């Protein structure tokens, strides 16, 4: 994936955000894989 773990001022929050992004990206990819072919370029993310 293109999600990089970064250390910042909110070091304890970043891992949680990264996990949410990873979970969301997986869900988005799954939805795109299922509906992308039907919807085509009609809808944006």
N, C-alpha and C positions, 0 to 999 in steps of 0.2 A: 504493500500500500504506500501511499504518498504521505501518510501521517507520521510526522517525526515527533519524538518525545523531546520537549524542550524544558529547560529549567529557567524559571522566571521569578518575579516577585511573588506570584501566587503558585509556588511550586507544588502545593498540595492540591490545588484545583486543576492544574493542567492535566494530570493523568486522568482525572474524571472526565474532563472535557474531551480528551483524546479517545477515551473509551466510548463516550457518547457519539463522537464523530465516527468512530470505527463502526459502531453498531448501526448508526444512521446510514453510513455509506454502504454497508452490506445490504441493508434493507432497501436502499435506493437502487442499488445495482440489481437486486432481485426483482424489484418492481419494474425497472427499465427492461430487464431481460424478459419479463412476462408481458408487460404492456407496451414496451417501446416499439415493438414491431407493429402493433395495432394502431397506437396513437401517432406514430411517426414523429414528426417535428412539430406537432400541433401544440403541445404543452411544454413549458419550461419547468425547471426544477425550482 
